[in-house]
Amino acid sequence: MRRVTLASPVADVAGGRTAKALREGLGIETVDDLLRHYPRRYIDPGDLTDLDALATGEHVTVLAEVMSATNRRMQQRKGTITEVVVSDGRGRLTLVFFNQAWRTQRQLQVGRRGLFAGTVSAYGGTRQLAHPRFVMLPDSSDLEPDSEAQAAFADLLIPIYPATAGLPSWKIQQTMRLALDAVEDIVDPLPASVITDEAFLSLDQALRQIHRPTDQDAIEAARTRLRFDEAFGLQVVLAQRRALLEGQSALPRPPRSDGLLATFDAQRPFVLTGAQERVGAEIAEDLGSDHPMHRLLQGDVGAGKTLVALRAMLQVVDAGGQAALLAPTEVLAQQHLRTLRTFLGPMAESGLLAGSGPSTRIAFLSGSQGARQRREQLLAVASGEAGIVVGTHALLEDTVTFAELGMVVVDEQHRFGVEQRAVLGAADRDGQRPHVLVMTATPIPRTVAMTVFGDLEVSVLDEYPPGRGVIATHVVAPREQPAHLARAWARVREEVEAGRKVFVVCPRIGDEADDGSDSAEGPVMSSVLDVADELRERWLTGLRIGILHGRMTADEKDDAMRRFTADSETADAIDVLVATTVIEVGVDVPDASTMVILDADRFGISQLHQLRGRIARGGGDGLCLLVTAADADSPARERLAAVAATTDGFELARVDLQARREGDVLGTAQSGSRSSLRLLEVVRDEAVVERARVAATTLVAEDPQLELHPALREHVSAISDDDRSDYLEKG
């Protein structure tokens, strides 16, 4: 075989069919991609797989021993069924083959051990693999073991790879051995000083040991090196971005003692929490700097982020600038507009940007505005009359011109693309950049913040303002306790009769095209339109039921929210709002005490926590009911139980991240890209991320452009240029 490099196409070490399967099934294009496809576990040929741990629907590769093999004729049609029972000494698994009776004589003999790969199914209460791929271990009676078996079991430990139905683990292992035998010139991107300081293996050693280990110590040494590589590459990218930000300029916006902010603080009827005071001081100091602020403000639902952002925006307006607040949805943007106007009162009614009176104007821009209204708002923004501008993606359009944009607040930033987030943060004609405050209501563990938001300073609101009610959360399972659903709707009626408001959340709208039958994923999900009708006709007759979803016009959405927030005595008020997740973030209805989430298993932990945060915001306690048809012992029910057990957003974030793949954590699963992290788990590997961050910061300070480290520069360039780096573009 001719020699190859890491950049060589995988077809150079694999046959055409195998190379195609690697590309299409696993996204492996190059030899480097192949060698970075690490084993998920290892099997000692003397240790059989625990068959009792297998789950239905899981694609598995197991090592087991043949216990029995029988052939019988099919009753309904011609042919034979071969059933082979394999065991680990405790549990059993049936292998089923059609019209392949010869296998019991030539391959699947009682007492032989082998690797069997397939998808676990259940038939008649028995777990089975239908037509599995397999390879048998050679035994002493084999005079000429087949080459595939020889390759699979030549090592002391058998690596088991993430595989596909058409590409079993041992075929990947065979290709991996060919690649390791042929590859040369593996240049190590990690600086020699770091390798020495950390006592690491070389990259060449690590790659060979992880795929062809002699023992567990070899595996761990290889993983330690490769895990650090993943953290270090990301941290170098982030360190370079921090250095770039430090070289940018912004107009300082220091606080004034006699401006809008001072007037607002003197008039507001509530005191700031200690966390709001602390974070406000951090932001105020950043705004007074001649370098652009890039700060992440995170706080759990109801921690008071909007108030912190408003005080920062007022400081910018006091200093002659404008502040833009960018929201991902029109519902949230309208909510921010109402909240800011409520906070400011007469201070938001009129006034010029640099006028003498303690007032300003709040402009609003959205895609649904009429031409005349939009022109009026654009003029207020361009002239500087509007000191604060609230809007959706419409703020990013070329037609929007600011008189002097001094600050950008991005709410729920993860809902915006990289290019969208970059538009408002661009430099003006004089090279001055606005200060940027990124807000998120999703609690982020410290390690994830260092990895995903490593180019931002992080502020955390870890206190709640006084007056927030306690929310009790319960799982309602009608399949197990049919009466509980009726009781849930009765409780909704009781809340409404007591003058309170209720949310009912559904996973779909209901005007999608479907035939009403069950899908491959289970029963058709509850929909807003169908549920609203059922509540009116059956469960909540006589109550005023409204709907809210993403396909309504802006005016319809605004009218629904106006009626829902109105006092119950108002003639056209809504008592129960049936909605999709458009109400997930930012919606503030003080009288809302109860939320019923239908098909709650269809939502993630973070989303459920965000939805729950919409209630008990007016001082009273709240009730959240998670309605589900998921089985009691399913992972979905475990998630719901976790949400019901605590209202601590940071604790739920940890649970959520531990249950998800790393690609989901970093955002790559949504983009369809392969995550650049295979071994590093940012939740677990805090110490690794810390060491990599320190080493990367030191290196970039000494060699910002990595001119002395060309291999590392190439490695980092691949991370930055690849669309996988989208998850790093948070600022």
N, C-alpha and C positions, 0 to 999 in steps of 0.2 A: 504493500500500500504506500502511495506517495505521501510525503509529509504534508501536514496541514498546520494552519495557525488558528488562533481563536476567531479570527475574522472570516475564516473559510465557510462556505455554505455547508449546511449539515449533510447535503447530498454527497459531499466528498468522503464521508465516513459511513454512510448508510445507503442501502439500496433505494431505488426509485420509489417503491411502494412505501417503505418505511419512512423515507424522508417526507413524502407527501402526508403520511399519517401524523408525523411529528409536527409539521407545519399547521395542518388543518385542525388537529385535535388538541395540540398543546401550545401552539404559537411559537414553536422552536424553529428559527430560521438559520442560525449559525452554530458553529462548534461551541462558541462561547455560551450561547443560549442553552445548548445541550448540557454542557458541563455545569451550568448554574441550575439545572433541574435536579435538585438534591433529593436523595431518598427521604421518604417520610418516616420510615422505620426500618429496622433490620431484624432478620429472623436467624436465629441459631438453628442449624439443621437438626439439632437434637431436641428442640423445643417446638411442640405443635401449637398452632394458633388456638386461642380461646374462642371456640365456636359459639358459646353462649352469649358472647358480646356483640354478635353480628346483628345489624338492624335491617329490616325489610326496606328495599329500595336502594340500599348502599352498594356501590361497586367495590368489590373486595378482591384481595389476593390472599389466600390462606394456605398454610402448610398443614396437611392432615394425612391420616393413614387410611387406606382402603380397608373397610371392615367386611363388606359384602358386595356382590355384584350379581344382578339377576337380569334375565331377558324374558320378555313376555310379548305375546301378540296383542295388538290393539283390537278392541272389540268393534269400534265404529267404522274403521277403515283398514286398509291393508297396511302391513308393516309391523315393526316391533318397537317396543319401548325398552330402553336399557336404563335401569336404576342402580346407581352405585352409591352406597352409604359410606361416608368418610367420617372419621371421628378424631377428636383430640384427647380421647380417653375419658371424657365427661359428656360433652355435647355431641350432637350428630347433625350432619348436613347431607341432603340427598342431591346427587348429580343426575340429571335427566338428559338422555340422548335419544333421538329418534332415528331408527333404521341404521344403527351403528353397533350391532351386536358383536362385531369383531373386536371392539375395543376391550371387552372383558378378557379376551384370550391373549391379545398382544401387548396391552398396556396396563389396564386397570385391574391388576391382580391383587388378591387379598394379601395384606401385609406390606404392600409397597407404599411408600410415601411420595407425595408430590405437591407441587404448587398448583392451585386451582383458582381461576379468575373468572368473575362474572358478576351479575347483579342479583342480589338476594331477593327472592320472591317467596310467597307462601301459598301452598296448595293443600287444602284439607288439614290445615293446622300444622303442616310440616314445612320447615324452611328448606329451600332448594335453590340450586343453580341450574338453569336450563341451558344446555349446550355450552358449558363453560370451556374456556381455553385452559389448557393445562400442560405441564411438563413434569415428568416423573424424575425423582432422584435416582441416580444409578445405584445399583447394589452390587455386591460382590459377585453375583451370578452373571452380570452383564459383561460379556467379553468385549463387545464393541459399543459402548454407550454412544447415543447420538450426540452430535456436536452441540446442539442447543442445550441439552441437559448438562453436558460437561461445562459449557460456559456459565450456565446458571449457578452451578454449585462448586465452582473451582475455589471460591473464597471460603474462609472460615465463617464469615457472616454474610448472609444473603441480603442485599439491599432491596427494599420494596419501594417502588417509585409511584408517584401519582400517575395513573395510567388512564386509558380509555378502553372502551369495549373492543375496539379493533386493534389495540396496541397494548398487549399485556406487559406487566412489569419486567418479566425476564427478557422480552424483546428489547426494551429500553436498556436494560442492563447489558445485553449483548452489544448494542450499538455504542454504549458508553465505553465498554472495554476497547472497542476498535478505535474510538476517538482518543482515549488515553494513550494507546500504543502509537498513534500517528502524530499527535500534536507536539509541536515544538515551539520554541521562542515564546514561552509564557512570561511576558514582561510583568513585573510586580509593580502596580501603581502606588502601593503604600510606601511612603518614605522610609529609608533604611533606619533612620533614627527612631521612628515609631515602632518598627518591627523589633528593634533592639530593646527599647524601653519596655515594651509589652511582652517581650519574650515569645513572639509569635512564630509560627511556621511560615515558610515562604508560601506564596500563592500556589506555586506548582505543587508543593508538598500537601497543602491543604486540599486542593482539588483531587489529588490522587488518593488521599487518605479517606475522604468522605465517600468516595465511590468504591474503593477497594480496601476497606479497613481490615486490620488484623485483630483488633479488639475494641472494647468500648472506650478505652483511653484515647485511642487514635481518632475515633469518631468525635469525641468531645474536643480534642485539640483542634481538629479541622473546623468544627462548628464555631469554636471560640474565635478563630481567625476570620472566618467568612462572615460571621455575625457582626464583628467590628467593622469589616469593610463596608457593609451596607450602611451602618450608622455614620461612618466617617465620610463617605461620599456625599451623603445628604448634608452633613454639617459643614463641609467645605463649601458647598453651594450656598448655604445660608450665611456663612461667614463672609463670603464674597458679596452677597447682597447687602449685608449690614454695612460693610465697608463702603459700598456704592452709595447707600443712603446717607452715610455720614458726610459724603462729599457733595451732597445736594444742598441747595439753598432754599430758604423760605423766609417770608417777611415775619418778623416777630410780632406776636399779638399779645402783649402783656396785659394783665388786668388793670382796670381803672377803679378808682374808689367812688366815682360819682356817676357811673353809667347805668346801662340797662341791668347788668348783673347785680350791682349793688342795690338797685331799686327793687328788683325781683326778690332778692334774698331778704330784704327788709319787710316785704309784704306777704311772703308765702306763709300760710297758716300751719305749716308742719315743720318739724326739725329734721335735719339730715341725720342718717345713721352714721355711726363711726366709719363704716366702710365707704359710704358716699363722701364723707369729709376727706378721708385719706386718698381715695381715687381721684376726687376732684382736685386736690392739691397736686397730684402727680401730673394730671392733664394740664392744669394751669401753668405749671412749670415748663412742660413741653411746648405749649403754645407760645410762651415767651422767648423761645429759642430761635436762632436764625437757621436751624436745621429743621426740615419737615418732621413733624411728629408722625410716627407709625406705631400706633398702640392698639392692642386688642383689649376690649372691655368685655369680660365674660361675667355673667351672673345668672343665677338660677331664676326660674320664672318668678316674677314679682319682686325682684331684689331692688328695682328702682334704676335701671339703666337709662331709661328715657329722660329722667330728671337730671342725671349726671351729664348726658349728652346735651340737653338744653342749656345747662349752665355754661358748658364749654362753648356752645354756639353763641350765646350772649356775650361772652368774653371776646370772641372774634368780631362780632358786630360792633361792640364798643370800640374796637381798635380799627374800625373802618373797613372791615372785610365782610364778605358774605359767607354764609354757611349753607351747605346742601345736605339734606337728609335723604338717602336713597333706600327705598324699600322694595322688596321683590314682588309684591302683589298690590293690586289696587285697594283691596280691603285693608291691608296693613298700612298702606300709605294714607288712606282716609282716616284710619284710626289715629295715626301719628298727628295728622293735621288737627283733628278734634282735640287730642290730648294737649298739644302745644298751645292751642288757642285757649283751652280751659285753664292751663297753668298761667298763661300770661294775661288773660283778660283784656282790659283796655290797652295794655302795653303792646298788643298785637294788631290793633285796629288801624293804625296809620303811622305816618312819620317817615322821614327820609333816613337813608342809611347813616349819614353823618350829621343828622340834625341835632338840635339842642335838647329836644324833649326826650323823655325816657320811653320811647316807643319805636316800633318798627312794623314792618308788614311781612306777613307770611304768604308767599306765593305757592301755588300748587300746579304741578304738571303731570298729566297722565295721558295715555294713548287714546282714551275714550272721549276726551274733551272736544267740543265743537270748535270750529275754526275761529269764531269771534272770541270765545273765552280763552282759547289758547294764545291768540295774539295779545290779548290784554296781559296775560300772565308773563309771556315772553318779554313784553315791553317793561314790565315791573322788574324783571330779573336783569335785563340788559342795562336799564337806566340806573340800577342800584337802589331803587325805591324799596325793593324787597330785600330785607337783610337775611331772612331765612327762606329757603326754598325746599319744599317737600315734594317728592315725586317718585315715580316708578322708573322703569327703563327709559321712559320718555326724556328723562334728564340727560341721557347719554347721546341724544341725537345731535346732529351737526347744527341744527337750527337754534340750539340753546346757547346763548352767549351771556356770560356773567360780567358784571362791571368789574368786580375784584373778588374772585373766589378765594377765600382764605382757609376754608376747612370743609372737609367731606366726611360725613358720617354714613357708614354703610351698615345697614341692619341686616342680620342674617346673611352675611357675606357669601356663604357657601352656595347660595342660590344664584349667584352671578358668575358668568364666565370670566376667564382671565382677561380677555380683551375689554369686556365691559367694565371690569373693575379698574382697568388702567386708564380709561378715558378721563374720568374726573380727576385722577391723580397726576395728570400730565402737567408739565411746566408751562407757564404763561410766556408771553413774548419776551419778558425780561429774564427768563430762566428760573423764576421763582415757582416753587411747587406748593400746593396747599397742604396743610396739616391733615392727616388722615386718622380717623377713629373708626375701628372695625368693631361691631358689636355682635355678640352671639348669646343666645339664651341656652345653648347646649353646653353643660358643664364639661370641661376638658381636663382630664388628668394632666399633671405637670409634665410627664414624659411625652405625651402626645403634643402638648403645647410646644415643647422644645423641638420636636421633630417636624410638626406640620406648620407651626407659626414661629419658627425659629428666627425669622427676620423681623419680628415685631416685639416690642415691649408688652408685657402682659400685666393687666390690672384685673383684680378679682373682687367682685362684690359678694362678700360671704356673710352678709347680715340681711335680715328682712326688716322693712319698715314696720312699726307697730300697727296693729289692727288687722293683720292678715288672719283669716280663720283657719281652723284645722280641717283638712280634707280626709275623710274616711273612704277607703277604696275597697271594693268587694268584687270578686269574680262571680258572675252569674252564668250557670251552665244549664240551660233549659232541657237538654237531652237527659241529664241526670236528675234534675229537680224541676219538672215542668211548671210547678206552681210558682217558682221563684220569678219567672218572667212576668206573670200577672201581678205579683207583688211589686215588682220594679215599676210597672206602669201605674199602679195604685199610689206608690210613693211619689211619682212625678205629679200626679193630680193633687196630692196633699201639699206639695211644695208650692204649686201654682195657687192653690186656694189660700195659702198663707201669704200671698203677695210676692212670691219669688219667681225667678225665671229659670228655664231649663234648656240645656243644649242636648240634642240627640245627634250623634255623629255616625255617618255611614261611609263606607269605603268607595262607593261609586254614586254617580248621579242618577242613572236609571233610564236615560234615553239612548244608551248605547245599543247597538244591534246585537241581540242574542235571541236564542230560541226558548229561553226559560229553563233549559235543561241544565243538569250538573256538568261542570267542566272537568278537565283532567285533574285540576287542582282541588276539586271538591265542589260543594254546593255553590250555586251562584250567590254572590255577595249581596248583602242588603243595599238598597239604593235609596237615595233621598226622596225621589218621587213616589216610589212604591210605599216606603215607610210612612211618609206624610199622609198618604191616602188611608193607609191602614189605621194610623192613629186617629185620624178624623172620624173614621167609620166604626171603629171597634173599641180601641183602648181609651181614647181621650176625647170622646164625644163632648161637644160643648165648649172645649177649650180652643183658643185661637192659635192655630198651627201655622208657622211660616217656614219658608225654605231659603237656603242660601247655598249657591254652588258656583263654580268657576265659569259656567257658560251663560250666566245671567249678565245683562248689561251693567255698566257701572252705576247707572241711575237705579236699577232694580236692586243691586247689592246695597247701595247706600240707603235706599228706602227700607229694605229689610232690617238693616242694622239700626236705623233710626227708630223703627217701630218696636224692635226688640229691646232697645235701651230705654224706651219711653216708660213712664210710670204706668203701672197696671190699670189705673183708673182712666187712662187715655183711651178714647173710643177705638182707635185703630191699632192699639198696642198688640204685640205678639207675646204669647205666653211661653210657647215651646218653639224653638228654632231647630229645624232638622237641616243639617248642613254636612258638607264634606269637610276636608281638612283645611279649607280656606280660612277657618277660624283658629288655626293651630297657634299662630304667633301674634301677639300684640293686641288682640281684641280685648277690650276692657269693658265689662258689663257688671257694675257693682252689685246688682240685684241677682245675678246668676249664682244659684246655690248648688245646682245638680247637673251632672253630665252623665248621659247614657251612651256608651260607645258600643255600637253593634259590630259583630265580627271583629272583636278587638284583637284576635290573634293575627289579623291581617296587617296590623301596624307594628312598628318597631318599638322598643322600650323608650327610646328618646322621644319619639313622636307621641306616644301615650302620655308621657310625663308633660310634654308641652301642651297637649290638649287639656289635660287635667288642670293645668295652671290657669285656665280661663275662668274657673269658678272660685267662690269664696274670697273675692277680692274687695268686698264691701264691709268686712268686719265679722260677718257671721261664719259659722262652720259650713263645710261643703260635703257633698256625697258624690262619688264617682263609681259607676257600675260598669264593669267590663263584661259584656255579654259575648259568649263564645260557644261554638259547637265543637271545639277541639277536644280530643281525647284527654282524659284526666292525667295520663302518664306521658303526654307528648311534650316535646321541647317548647311548643307554643304555650302550653299551660304553665310551664316553668317560668317563662318570661312574664306572663300575666301575674303569677304569684309574686314575682320579684317586685313588680310595680305596686301591687297591693300591699306589700310588706313595708314600704318606706316611701316618704316624700322627699328624701335627700337626693337631689339631682346628681351630686358627685358620686354617690354610692351607686346609683342606677347607671351612670356613665361607665363606671368600672365593670359592672355586670354586663352591660351591653357590649363593651369592647372585648371582654374576655370570650364572649359567645360568637364574635364575628371574625371573619377572615381579615388579615392585615390590609388587603386591598380595599375592603369596605371602610376601614378606619381612615385610610389615606385618600379615599375618594376615587380610586382607580376602578373599582368594581362598577361604578356608575358609568364610567367612560368606556368600558369594555377593554381597557388596556390590562396587560399583565403587570402586576405590581413589581417594582424593582426590589422589594423586600421579600426574601424567601425564608430567611432564618430569624431575622430580627423581629421581635415582638415588642413594640414600643411601650406597651403597658407593663410587661414583665421586666424588660431589660433596661431599667432606668440607669443602673450603674454603667452599662455599656454606652448608652447615649451620653451620659455625663462625661465619660472619659473621651469619647470621640469629639464632643463639642469643645472641650478644653484643648485637645490636640489640634483640631481644625482651626480654632481661633488663633492659636499661637503660630501655626504655619502660615495662615493667610496674612497675619500682621507682618511676617518676615518676607513673604513672597506673594503679594496680592494677586499677580497674574499667573502664578505657578510656573514661572519661566525656568526655575531650577528643577522642576518636577514634571517633565513632559508627559510621562505615562499617566500620572495623576490628572494632568490637565485634559488629556484625551478622555479619561474615564469620567471626569466631572462634566465635560462638554456633552458627553452622551446622555448624562442625566438631565442636563439643562435643556438640550435640544429635543429630547424625546417628549411626546405629549404626556408621558407618565408624570412629568414634573408639574403638571397642572395643580397637583395637590399642594405644591410648595408656593404657588402664586396666591397667597392669601391677603396680601396687602395692596 
